[in-house]
Amino acid sequence: MDKYYAFQVVDYPNKQYTVLEGKINVIDDANDYWGSFDIQIILNRQEYPNNISVVIEKSNIIDRTDDLHISKEGICCLDIPHVLDKMKRRGIRFTNFYIEVIYPFFANYHYRSDKKKYANGEYQHGFNGVIQFYEEEHQLKDTEYIISLLEVAVGNSKPERNLRCPICGKPKFKRCCGKKILELLPYGLKRLENDLGLFRKLLLTENET
């Protein structure tokens, strides 16, 4: 990856963080140069490897809009929070995170500029993106069913794997809804509790219409 990036550690007042500044050169598979970005990467040393680096686009090439997944301050929304939470809980290696997440974010900007769409699709903004994520990643569309799954996932006690499922009533929890709950648990209790609150509000809205 040497030809793609060059960074150096810069002084930062809070020694809890390591801050890298440098340039990303985006090059496609045909070795054609697409463009460059000046970026800053902030890494929390005390939480590493269970944290996600903050990436700031310093060159002001990308318009600060939700459509381009970047804040007014230039902070890059690298992926949907659920994916990042799962990576954080599992633990990351920074070099892999750069190759698999940071570099593709900037390469995707040029791909979108050329093709008018992102290479691997795109999530909608805010809670609509969460709804889309549950549907596409976990094949879950029914709001009431999602709420039932989340209530069990965040509950203090989980049903016995070999007992009747409390959600759908099938003979063994492990063979039906238990599988879906196992898919959700890696996002962490905090994320799932937040999702539960949002889907409960959505259900109220659906029942009012």
C-alpha positions in Angstrom: 0.0 0.0 0.0 3.0 2.4 0.0 2.1 4.0 -3.2 -1.4 4.8 -2.0 -0.8 6.8 1.2 1.7 8.6 3.3 1.0 9.7 6.9 3.0 11.2 9.8 2.2 11.5 13.5 1.5 15.1 14.5 1.6 16.7 17.9 -1.8 16.7 19.7 -2.4 18.2 23.2 -4.3 15.2 24.5 -1.8 12.3 24.7 -4.7 9.9 24.9 -4.9 10.2 21.1 -2.6 9.5 18.3 -3.2 11.8 15.3 -2.0 11.1 11.8 -2.1 13.5 9.0 -1.4 12.8 5.3 -2.6 12.2 1.9 -4.7 9.4 0.2 -4.1 8.9 -3.5 -7.0 7.1 -5.1 -5.9 4.7 -7.8 -8.1 2.2 -9.6 -7.5 -1.4 -10.6 -6.1 -0.3 -13.9 -3.6 1.9 -12.0 -5.2 5.1 -13.2 -5.0 8.0 -10.8 -8.4 9.4 -9.8 -7.5 12.0 -7.2 -6.1 12.8 -3.8 -7.4 13.8 -0.4 -5.7 15.4 2.6 -7.0 13.7 5.7 -6.6 13.5 9.5 -7.0 10.3 11.4 -7.6 10.4 15.2 -7.0 7.2 17.1 -7.9 6.7 20.8 -4.9 4.9 22.2 -6.6 4.0 25.5 -9.5 2.2 23.8 -7.6 0.6 20.9 -8.2 -1.9 19.4 -11.9 -1.6 20.5 -12.6 1.7 18.9 -13.2 3.3 15.5 -10.8 6.0 14.3 -12.3 9.4 13.5 -11.4 10.4 9.9 -11.6 14.0 8.8 -11.3 15.2 5.2 -9.1 18.3 5.4 -8.8 19.2 1.8 -12.4 20.3 1.5 -12.9 18.4 -1.8 -16.0 16.6 -0.7 -19.1 18.8 -0.3 -20.3 18.8 3.3 -23.7 17.2 2.7 -25.6 14.1 4.1 -25.7 12.7 0.6 -21.9 12.4 0.6 -21.8 11.1 4.2 -19.7 13.8 5.7 -20.4 16.3 8.4 -19.9 20.1 8.1 -16.7 19.6 10.1 -15.4 17.1 7.5 -15.9 14.0 9.7 -16.5 11.1 7.5 -19.4 8.7 8.1 -17.4 5.6 7.1 -20.2 3.1 7.3 -23.6 2.5 9.0 -23.1 2.6 12.9 -24.2 -1.0 13.3 -21.3 -2.2 11.1 -18.8 0.0 12.9 -20.1 -1.1 16.4 -19.7 -4.8 15.4 -16.1 -4.1 14.2 -15.3 -2.2 17.4 -16.5 -4.9 19.7 -14.6 -7.5 17.7 -11.4 -5.4 17.8 -9.7 -3.9 14.8 -6.2 -3.7 13.4 -5.6 -0.2 12.1 -3.9 -1.3 8.9 -6.8 -3.5 8.0 -9.3 -0.8 8.9 -7.5 1.6 6.6 -7.5 -0.9 3.7 -11.1 -2.2 4.2 -12.9 1.0 5.4 -11.0 4.3 5.1 -9.5 3.9 1.7 -12.8 2.6 0.1 -14.7 5.6 1.5 -12.6 8.0 -0.5 -12.4 5.7 -3.6 -16.2 5.5 -3.5 -16.5 9.3 -3.7 -14.8 9.2 -7.1 -16.8 6.2 -8.2 -20.0 8.0 -7.3 -18.9 11.1 -9.1 -18.3 9.0 -12.2 -21.1 6.4 -12.0 -23.7 8.5 -10.1 -24.0 5.7 -7.5 -21.8 4.0 -4.8 -20.0 0.8 -5.8 -21.6 -1.4 -3.1 -24.9 0.4 -2.7 -25.8 3.0 -0.2 -27.8 3.3 3.0 -30.4 6.1 3.5 -29.8 8.7 6.2 -30.8 8.5 9.8 -33.4 5.9 11.0 -34.4 5.2 7.4 -30.9 3.8 6.9 -31.4 1.6 10.0 -34.7 0.2 8.6 -32.9 -0.5 5.3 -30.1 -2.2 7.1 -32.4 -4.5 9.0 -34.2 -5.4 5.8 -31.1 -5.9 3.6 -28.7 -7.4 6.1 -31.1 -9.5 8.2 -34.2 -9.9 6.0 -36.4 -8.2 8.6 -39.2 -6.0 7.5 -42.1 -6.5 9.9 -41.9 -3.8 12.6 -43.7 -5.8 15.3 -41.4 -8.8 14.7 -38.3 -6.7 14.9 -39.5 -5.2 18.2 -40.1 -8.7 19.6 -36.6 -9.8 18.6 -35.0 -6.7 20.1 -37.0 -7.0 23.4 -35.6 -10.5 23.9 -32.1 -9.4 22.8 -31.9 -6.6 25.3 -33.7 -8.5 28.1 -32.0 -9.6 31.3 -32.6 -13.3 30.6 -32.5 -15.2 27.3 -34.9 -18.1 26.6 -33.5 -21.6 26.9 -32.3 -22.7 23.5 -34.2 -26.0 23.6 -37.5 -24.6 24.9 -40.4 -23.3 23.0 -39.7 -20.0 21.3 -41.5 -17.1 23.2 -41.7 -15.1 19.9 -43.2 -17.4 17.3 -44.2 -20.4 19.4 -42.1 -23.0 17.5 -40.8 -26.0 19.5 -37.2 -24.9 19.9 -36.0 -21.3 20.3 -32.6 -22.1 18.8 -34.1 -23.2 15.5 -36.2 -20.1 14.7 -36.0 -16.7 16.3 -33.0 -17.5 18.3 -30.9 -17.5 15.1 -32.0 -13.9 14.3 -31.2 -12.7 17.8 -27.7 -14.2 17.6 -27.2 -12.1 14.5 -28.2 -9.0 16.3 -26.3 -9.4 19.6 -22.8 -8.4 18.1 -24.1 -4.8 17.7 -24.1 -4.4 21.4 -26.7 -3.7 24.1 -26.6 0.1 23.7 -27.2 0.0 19.9 -30.0 -2.5 20.2 -31.7 -0.6 23.0 -31.6 2.5 20.8 -33.0 0.6 17.8 -35.8 -0.8 20.0 -36.8 2.7 21.0 -36.8 3.8 17.3 -38.8 0.9 16.1 -41.4 1.3 18.9 -41.9 4.9 17.7 -42.2 3.7 14.2 -44.9 1.2 15.2 -46.9 3.9 16.9 -46.7 5.9 13.7 -47.8 2.9 11.6 -50.8 2.2 13.9 -51.9 5.9 13.6 -52.0 5.8 9.8 
